């Protein structure tokens, strides 16, 4: 993981004690999409427009920001959020959930969410929710106060587990709880290729590079391999498919095993193509007035 990403401030409380209610989040996203005029939306405006309580709004905006749909600090839709709200406001489609999972679980800023999918699940044996709490409590000891690690850790662990076992993220089948209450991660073998390409371009933007090593994609915390439990050979095959489509260049000769991204494409080009059901069109070539360009996350 790059120093740029590692230096970002981490957020212990993403959910603020609430579970991920997708219907309530849709109300917030709908209000943001329909609001006339630009600029930051205040919490008072959100409360009046959605009828939701202030503390619940705080949680919903925090979660919407964590999964890349709301611009941090402004409480307005991100570029990706505008596209997703147009086609899938209740966040039910496979590609939507793939994108939101990557932004949530792959973002170093989302402390507990990130540690579960990039440290605990890949490196530790299957354990119960209480085991998750014990592991994270020990890992974070000395970095936060006892009260934060006590109450807020329990809430965040419950939020993540519930999102993948009971809510919309369950559709991805990334997490499985057996009859003994032990939680296992599952490999995600069939991502939508347009969304996967959007994820690669977004990941590269975070790393401030256009060249990605396949090994790093598979094993670096925050990378698609770790977040989706993809081994190196599976990820390499997927990259080869993207190369055949002309969306990236896979360079594997002369001891190279790397992915070179094309300068003319952005993450949003591929995300928009997924919802339109078409081939991606590079931002500089599209000229059709659609929202294009870098994602504002």
C-alpha positions in Angstrom: 0.0 0.0 0.0 1.4 3.4 -1.0 2.5 6.0 1.6 -0.2 8.3 0.3 -2.9 5.9 1.3 -1.3 4.9 4.6 -1.2 8.6 5.6 -4.9 9.1 5.2 -6.8 9.6 8.5 -8.6 6.5 9.6 -12.3 6.6 10.7 -13.1 4.2 13.6 -16.9 4.8 13.5 -18.5 4.4 10.1 -21.9 3.3 11.2 -22.3 5.3 14.4 -24.2 2.5 16.0 -26.7 1.8 13.2 -27.0 -1.1 10.8 -26.8 -0.6 7.0 -30.5 0.1 6.1 -30.4 0.3 2.3 -33.9 1.6 2.0 -33.1 4.6 4.3 -29.8 5.2 2.5 -31.8 5.3 -0.7 -34.0 8.1 0.7 -30.9 10.2 1.4 -29.4 9.5 -2.1 -32.8 10.3 -3.7 -33.0 13.7 -1.9 -29.4 14.5 -3.0 -30.1 13.6 -6.6 -33.3 15.6 -6.8 -32.1 18.7 -4.9 -31.9 21.8 -7.2 -28.7 23.8 -7.1 -25.2 22.9 -6.2 -23.1 23.3 -3.1 -23.0 21.5 0.2 -26.2 20.2 1.7 -26.6 20.9 5.4 -27.8 18.3 7.9 -30.9 20.5 8.6 -31.8 20.3 4.9 -31.3 16.6 4.8 -33.5 16.1 7.9 -36.3 18.2 6.4 -36.1 16.6 3.0 -35.9 13.0 4.2 -37.8 13.0 7.5 -35.0 11.1 9.1 -33.5 11.9 12.5 -30.2 13.7 12.8 -28.2 10.9 14.3 -29.5 8.4 11.8 -28.6 10.8 9.0 -25.1 11.1 10.4 -24.8 7.3 10.1 -26.3 7.1 6.6 -24.1 10.0 5.2 -21.1 8.4 6.8 -21.8 5.0 5.2 -22.7 6.6 1.8 -19.3 8.4 2.0 -17.5 5.2 3.0 -18.8 3.3 -0.1 -18.0 6.2 -2.5 -21.5 7.5 -3.2 -21.3 10.8 -1.3 -18.6 13.4 -1.4 -16.7 13.6 1.9 -17.5 16.8 3.8 -20.0 18.2 1.3 -23.0 15.8 1.7 -23.7 15.8 -2.1 -23.4 12.8 -4.5 -20.1 11.9 -5.9 -19.7 11.4 -9.7 -20.1 7.6 -9.1 -23.0 8.3 -6.8 -24.9 10.2 -9.5 -24.5 7.4 -12.0 -25.5 4.7 -9.5 -28.5 6.6 -8.2 -29.8 7.0 -11.7 -29.8 3.3 -12.4 -29.9 1.5 -9.0 -30.9 3.7 -6.2 -31.6 0.8 -3.8 -28.1 -0.6 -4.4 -29.3 -4.1 -5.5 -27.4 -4.8 -8.7 -24.4 -7.1 -8.7 -22.1 -4.5 -10.2 -23.3 -1.8 -7.7 -22.5 -4.1 -4.8 -19.1 -5.1 -6.2 -18.2 -1.4 -6.5 -19.5 -0.4 -3.1 -17.9 -3.4 -1.4 -14.5 -2.5 -2.9 -14.9 1.1 -1.8 -16.0 0.1 1.7 -13.8 -2.8 2.4 -10.8 -1.6 0.4 -10.5 1.9 1.8 -7.8 2.2 4.4 -9.8 5.0 6.0 -12.7 2.7 7.0 -10.7 1.2 9.8 -12.8 -1.8 11.1 -14.2 -2.7 7.7 -10.8 -2.6 6.1 -9.1 -4.6 8.9 -11.8 -7.4 8.7 -11.4 -8.0 4.9 -7.6 -7.3 4.6 -6.1 -8.6 7.8 -8.5 -10.8 9.8 -10.3 -12.8 7.1 -7.2 -13.5 4.9 -4.8 -14.3 7.7 -6.7 -15.8 10.6 -8.6 -19.1 11.0 -12.4 -18.9 10.9 -13.8 -17.5 14.1 -17.0 -16.2 15.6 -18.1 -12.6 15.9 -16.8 -12.6 19.5 -13.5 -13.8 18.0 -13.5 -10.9 15.6 -13.9 -8.5 18.4 -11.2 -10.1 20.5 -8.8 -10.1 17.5 -9.5 -6.5 16.6 -9.4 -5.4 20.3 -5.9 -6.8 20.6 -4.7 -5.4 17.3 -5.9 -1.9 18.1 -4.9 -1.8 21.8 -3.0 1.3 22.7 -4.1 3.1 19.5 -7.5 4.1 20.9 -9.1 4.6 24.3 -10.7 1.7 26.1 -14.2 3.1 25.7 -13.8 3.5 22.0 -12.4 0.0 21.6 -15.2 -1.3 23.8 -18.5 0.1 22.7 -17.7 1.3 19.2 -15.7 -1.7 18.2 -18.7 -3.9 19.0 -21.0 -1.7 16.9 -18.7 -1.6 13.9 -18.2 -5.4 13.9 -21.9 -5.9 14.1 -22.5 -3.5 11.2 -20.0 -5.2 8.9 -21.2 -8.8 9.7 -24.9 -7.8 9.4 -24.3 -6.0 6.0 -22.8 -9.2 4.5 -25.0 -11.8 6.2 -28.4 -10.1 6.3 -28.4 -7.1 3.9 -27.8 -6.4 0.2 -24.1 -7.4 0.4 -25.3 -10.9 1.1 -25.9 -11.2 -2.6 -22.1 -11.3 -3.2 -21.8 -14.3 -0.9 -18.4 -13.1 0.3 -19.1 -14.1 3.9 -20.5 -17.4 5.2 -21.5 -18.3 8.8 -21.5 -22.0 9.6 -23.7 -23.9 12.1 -21.1 -23.3 14.8 -21.2 -19.6 14.3 -17.8 -19.4 12.7 -17.4 -16.9 9.8 -15.6 -17.8 6.6 -14.7 -15.7 3.6 -15.5 -17.0 0.1 -13.7 -16.4 -3.1 -15.5 -14.2 -5.6 -14.8 -15.7 -8.9 -17.1 -14.0 -11.4 -17.0 -10.2 -11.1 -18.5 -8.1 -13.8 -15.5 -7.3 -16.0 -16.5 -3.6 -16.6 -16.9 -3.1 -12.8 -13.6 -4.9 -12.2 -11.9 -2.6 -14.6 -13.4 0.4 -12.9 -12.0 -1.0 -9.7 -8.5 -1.4 -11.1 -8.5 2.2 -12.4 -9.8 3.5 -9.0 -7.2 1.5 -7.2 -4.5 2.9 -9.4 -5.7 6.4 -8.8 -5.3 5.9 -5.1 -1.8 4.6 -5.6 -1.1 7.5 -8.0 0.2 5.2 -10.7 -0.8 3.8 -14.1 1.2 0.6 -13.6 0.0 -2.2 -11.4 1.9 -5.4 -10.5 -0.4 -8.5 -10.6 1.3 -9.8 -7.4 0.4 -6.6 -5.6 -3.1 -6.7 -6.9 -3.5 -10.1 -5.4 -1.8 -9.6 -2.0 -1.6 -6.0 -1.1 -4.1 -4.8 1.6 -6.9 -2.8 -0.1 -6.2 -4.5 -3.5 -9.0 -6.3 -5.4 -7.4 -9.7 -4.7 -7.6 -9.3 -0.9 -11.0 -7.6 -0.9 -12.6 -10.2 -3.1 -10.5 -13.2 -1.9 -9.1 -13.8 -5.4 -5.8 -15.8 -5.7 -3.1 -14.6 -8.0 -3.8 -17.1 -10.8 -7.5 -16.2 -10.9 -6.7 -12.5 -10.9 -4.2 -13.0 -13.7 -6.8 -14.7 -15.9 -9.2 -11.9 -15.3 -6.6 -9.4 -16.2 -5.9 -11.3 -19.4 -9.6 -11.0 -20.3 -9.5 -7.3 -19.8 -6.4 -7.1 -22.0 -8.3 -9.0 -24.7 -11.1 -6.4 -24.5 -8.5 -3.6 -24.9 -9.4 -2.0 -21.6 -5.9 -2.5 -20.1 -2.5 -3.7 -21.3 -1.3 -6.9 -19.6 2.5 -7.1 -19.9 3.9 -10.6 -19.2 7.0 -10.9 -21.3 10.6 -10.7 -20.1 9.9 -11.4 -16.5 7.1 -8.8 -16.4 3.8 -9.5 -14.8 2.0 -6.2 -14.7 -1.0 -4.2 -15.8 -0.6 -0.9 -17.6 -3.7 1.3 -17.6 -4.6 3.5 -20.5 -4.4 7.2 -20.0 -7.6 8.0 -21.8 -9.8 5.9 -19.5 -11.1 6.7 -16.0 -13.0 4.5 -13.5 -16.3 6.2 -14.3 -16.0 5.3 -18.0 -16.3 1.6 -17.1 -18.9 2.1 -14.4 -21.1 4.1 -16.7 -20.7 1.4 -19.4 -21.9 -1.3 -16.9 -25.2 0.5 -16.3 -25.7 1.4 -20.0 -25.0 -2.2 -21.0 -22.4 -1.1 -23.6 -18.7 -1.1 -24.4 -16.7 1.5 -22.4 -16.0 4.8 -24.2 -13.0 6.9 -23.1 -13.8 10.2 -21.5 -12.0 12.4 -24.0 -13.7 10.6 -26.9 -17.3 10.4 -25.7 -18.5 14.0 -26.1 -22.1 12.9 -25.2 -22.6 15.1 -22.1 -22.6 12.2 -19.7 -20.8 12.5 -16.4 -17.3 11.5 -17.0 -13.9 12.0 -15.4 -12.3 11.1 -12.1 -14.4 9.9 -9.2 -14.6 12.3 -6.3 -14.2 10.1 -3.3 
